[in-house]
Amino acid sequence: MDSQILIFIFAIIMFISVIAFGYIPLSLDLSSNRLKQLTAIGAGVLIGSAFLVIIPEALELFEAHEEDEDKITGSVALVILEFENGDINANEAIEEIEELVGGHDAHEGDDHEGDDESSKDTISESILHVIEEVEDGEINATAGLQEIEDLVTATSHASHDEAHVNFTNIGLAILVGFVLMLLLEVFGLPHAVHHDEDKDLLGLSATLGLVVHAAADGLAVGASVSSSTETGLIVFLAIMIHKGPAAFGLSSFLKHIKLEESKSRFYLVLFALSSPIFAILTFFIFKDTSLATDDNIGLALLFSAGTFIYVATVDVLPEVHSHDHDNDPPVWFVIAGMIVVFLTTLIGHGH
């Protein structure tokens, strides 16, 4: 499927799912105690989504990127070793390497899929470029193998250097998402003090926090689809696992604090529009650049997780604990929300 069509389909699905899940608590006539329980479950869903869905998915993207590079460089190095041992000649080695990195199909794909794939300079593309020079007679097969060997060696050294950077960036990206919410609070994002007269501020604070998170989700989806449709589908499925429950949790929270129904519906629509708009914008911005890499998509997801953690711990959980709970301690419902996310990940683990 064409990536441009796919990004619009993803945007529509995200919008509809948020509206559908978010409308459920607003349409139900629930007691105050039941709303508190739903709000606590919603907080658990937010925290569980950050730690059980978003962060693991980001780590998988980092790992997949490194594994792909390692597989290619390892296989190519074995072919070069065969040539050096005299088992095959230079032309046979070039043919084997071409098959390993995609062959003639990849050459044709470069001409016809330029709009769908980012122009990132991968090891496969670099090797294919050398092979093209050999096939065009610009260099001989032996010189081409030497260039390919240099590329493989350089890539192996670079991957070891980047590994330390990636591990550092994992925590940093989460922290940046959390700190951004703190800065928004300092520079204008209303932060409620959890008193009855501050319910409007509390509702707006929680909503804007989730809107920022949803924007980061949209950025991750848009960038991943611009990178490849396969990566885009994986990221989209990971985000959809928590998108509906997050909308349910937000609406439950807004109803729990007795926010006007018209404002609650407006906040829900605002949250629903954020991811689709940012996904579409990011796709068209990133599709012809080298920014849509697995590493950058993973960092966007980690940033998103940081905003989730902020909203759950700073806005929602304090409100859950601000009331007396004689019979049902809210902590059990928070844990129940986390368990729901965990069970959802088990069901969807096959993606």
N, C-alpha and C positions, 0 to 999 in steps of 0.2 A: 504493500500500500504506500502511496505517495506520502512523504513525511509532512507536507503542508496540510493534507487532508487529515492525517492522524492527529496533529496537534489541535485542530479544531474539534475533533471528536473527543479527545481527552478533556478539553476545556468544557465542553457541554456536559460530559459525564460528571466532572468535578462539581460544576454548578448545581446540577439537578440533585446529586447525592447530598450535598450540604443542605439545600433547601428542604429536601424530603426528611432527612434525619432531624434537622433543626426544628422543623414544624411540629414534630410529635409532642414534645413537652409543652409547647405553646398552645396546642389544641386540646390538651387533657386538663380536666379539672381535678387537681391533686391537692391533698391536704398539705399543710405546712411541713409536717414531719416527713411526709413522703418526698417533698421537694428537697428537703435537706439531705435525705438519703441519696436522691438522684444527683445532687450537686457533689456529694462526696464521691460517688461512683465516677462522675465526670472528671473530678480531680485525679482519681486513680488512673483513668483512661489517658489523660494528658501525660502523666509521669510515665506510665507504662509504655505509651507510644514512643516517647523520647528514648527510653533505655532499651526497649525490646524490639522496636521496629526501625526507627530512623537511624540511630547510631550503628546498629549492626549492618543495615543496608549500605551505609556509607563505607564501613570497613570492608564489606564485600567488594565494593567498587575499587577501593585501593588495592585489595588483594588480587582481584581479577586482572587489573591493569599490569601489576607486577608479574603475575603468572603468564600472561600472554607474551610479554616481552621476553621472559626467561625461556619459554618453550621455543620461540622463534630463534633466539640467539643460540640456544643449546643445539637445536637441530641443524642449523646452518654451520655451526662450529664442527659438528660431526662430519658433515659433507666435506668441509675444507680439510679435515684431518685425513679423510679417505684419499683426497687428491694428493696431499703431501706424502702419504705413504705409497703412492703409485697405484692404488687400487682402481682409480678412475682417472680419465684425462680432464683437462680444464673445461672443455665443452660439455662433457657429461656432468661435471660438477655444477656448471651454470644451469643446465636443464633441471637437475634435481633441486637446486635452491629455488628456481622459479616455481616449481610445483609446490614446494613447502610454503612459500609466501603468497600463493594465489594464482600463479601462472598467467596465461593470456586473459583469463576472465577479469583479473584485477586491472590489466592494462585497459581493457574496454570499459571497465567500471569507472576508471578515472575520467573518461570523456563524458559518460552519460549520467553519472551520479554526483557530479560536482556540487549540485544544489542541495543534495540530501546529506552528504557527508561533509564534515568540517575539513579544512585544509591543513589539519595537524600533520606534522612531519614525523610519522611513526617510523620504526625500524623497517617494517615491511615496505613502506613506500620508498624509503631511501635505497633499499636493496633493489627494488624493482627499477628504480631510476638508473642504477648502475647496469642492470641487465639490459635495459633499453639501449644504453650506450654501446654495450657489446653487440647486440643484435643489429644496431645501425652501423656497425663497423668503425665507430669512433675510437674504441680501444679494443685490444684483443682479450680473449677469455682469461688468460693468466693475469693480466693487469686488473681485469674486473674482479677476479677472486681476491686479489690483494686489497682492493678498495673495500670489498665486502667484509673481509677479515678485519680491516681497520674499523669499520662501522660497528661490527659485533663487539670488538674489544672496547671501543669507546662507550657503547651502550651498557656493557657490563659494569664498567667503572661508574658510570653515571647513575645506574640503578642503585648501587651501594650507597652513593652519596645522598640520593634523594630519599632513601628509606628513612634516614634519621630525621630529615625535614618533615616527612609525612607524619611520623609518630608525634613530633612536636606540634604539628598543625592540628592534629585530632583534638587535643584538649583546647588549643587556642581558638579554633573555630566555634566550639561550643561556648566557650567563655565570651567570645565577641558577641554572639547572639544574646547571651544573658546581660552583658554589660550594655549593649545597645538599648535594651529595654530600660535599664537604670538611667541612661542618659536621656532617653525620651521623657522619662518621668521628671528629670531635672529641668529639661528645656521645654516643658509644656504638656507632656502626657499627664492628665489628671490622675493622681494616686489617692484613692480613698483611704480614710482612716478607720473604716469598718464601723461607723456609727450609722444609725437609721437615717439621719438627715443627709448622708453622703452617698446614698444609693445610686444616684445618677452618675456621680463621679466613678464609683466602683464599677458600674456596668460599662461605662465608656472605657475605663482603664483596661478591663479584661478583654473587651472587644478589640480595641486597638492593638493590644498585645498579640491576640490571635490573628489579626489582619496582617501584622508584620510577619508572623510565622507563616501564614498562608502565602504571602508574597515570596518568601524563601522557598516554599514548596513549589510554587509556580516557576520560580527561577530554575530549580533543579529539574523539573519536568521539561521545560523549554530547552534547556541546555542539553539534556540527555537525548531528546528527540532529534535535535540538530546534529548530535554526534552520530547516532545510529538509531534506527527504529527498534532494534532489539534491546539496547540499553534503555531507551525511552520507555519501553513496555515494562521492563523490570522496575525502574524507578517509579513509574506511574502506579503499578500494583502495590508497591511498598507504601506509597503515600495514601492510596485509597483505603488501605487497611485502617488508618487512623482518621481519615477525613470525615467520614460519617459520624463515628463516635465523638469526635471533637466538636462537631456542630451540635450534637445531642447534649453534650456537656455544657456548652456555652448557653444554649437556650434554657436548659434546666437551671443554670446559675442565674440567668437574667430573670426568670420567673420566680426563683427563690427569693431574690432581693426585692421582688414586687415592683419591678420596673414597668412603666407603661407599655401596654401591648404594642402600640404603634412604634415606639422606640425599639422594642425588642425585635420586631419584624424588620425594621430598618437596619439594625445592627447585624441581623442574620444575613440579609441580602448583601451588606457590605463585606461580610466575611466570605460569603459564597462567591462574590465577584473577584476577590483579590487573587486567588490562585489562577483562575482562567486568564485574566488580563495579563498577569506577569508571565505566565507560561507562553502566551502568544507573542508578547513583546520580546521576551528573551530568545525565543526560537528565531525570529526574523533578525535579531541583532547578532546572534551567535552563529547562524548557519553557514556563513562564509568566512568565519574567522578560525583561529587556532585556540580559542578560549574554551570550547566545548569538549574538554578532556574528562576522562573518568575521575581524575584527581580533583578538578574544579567542581564537578557535579557532587562528589563526595563531600567536599568542604561546604557546599551550599546546604546539603542535607544536615551536616553537623551544626551549622549556624541555625538552621530551622529547629533542631533539637534544643539548642540553648534558649530560644524564645519560648518553646513549650515549657521548659523547666521553670522559667521565670514566671509565666502566667499561672502555672499550677501552684507553685510554692509561695509566691508573693501576693497574688490576688485571690485565688480560689480557696486554698487550704486555710488561710487565716479566717476567712468568712465562715468556713465550715466549723471551725473551732471557736467561733465567737459567741456561740449559743450554748445553753445548757442542754445536755443530752443525758436524761436520766436512765433511759432504757437501752438505747442502741448507740454505743460509742461510735462516732463517725469514722474512726480509724478502720473498722471492719469493712465499711462500705468503700473506703479508699482502696483497701487491699483487694476487695471484690472487683473494682474497676481494673486494677492491674492484672488480675487473673483473667478477666474477659479478654484483655489485649493478648495475654500469653496464649490463651486457647485459640484466638484468632490467628496468631502467627503459626501455631501448629497446623491449623487447617490449610493455611496458605503457604506452607513451607515449600511446597512442591514447585513454586514458580521459578 
